[in-house]
Amino acid sequence: MAALGSPARTLRGLLRELRYLSAATGRPYRDTAAYRYLVKAFQAHRVTSEELCRAQHELHFQAATYLCLLRSVRQHVALHQEFHGKGERSVEESAGLVGLQLPRQPGGKGWEP
């Protein structure tokens, strides 16, 4: 994580990840304790002047780290669902999974030139 970006962007990213998680449960994300905690914490650590606020920067860093974790977990689950073994696959399915096609024989299986 080289650059953190703005705190508002980090908060929006966290809320987006909460929406993804709440879509699976069917509950509105605004009814969750995580939503209330995030909004309350970001409002409490808002900078009101040009002073350097260590607590705000620490909160922002922790929030950005947590956002990275949530995104990574969501992407991992999506990749796992897509590529998880579903038992024995045919050769054609395995080739298609990695973007390849099997060569076709012109006359069928027992074709002789």
Residue pairs with C-beta under 8 A, 6 or more apart in sequence:
1 64
1 65
1 68
4 10
4 60
4 61
4 64
5 64
7 42
7 56
7 60
7 63
10 60
10 63
10 64
10 67
11 38
11 39
11 42
11 63
13 67
13 71
14 38
14 63
14 66
14 67
14 70
15 29
15 35
15 38
17 67
17 70
17 71
17 74
18 29
18 32
18 34
18 35
18 38
19 29
20 74
21 29
21 70
22 28
22 29
22 32
29 35
38 63
41 59
41 63
42 59
42 63
45 53
45 55
45 56
45 59
45 60
46 56
47 53
47 56
83 97
89 97
91 102
92 102
95 101
95 102
105 111
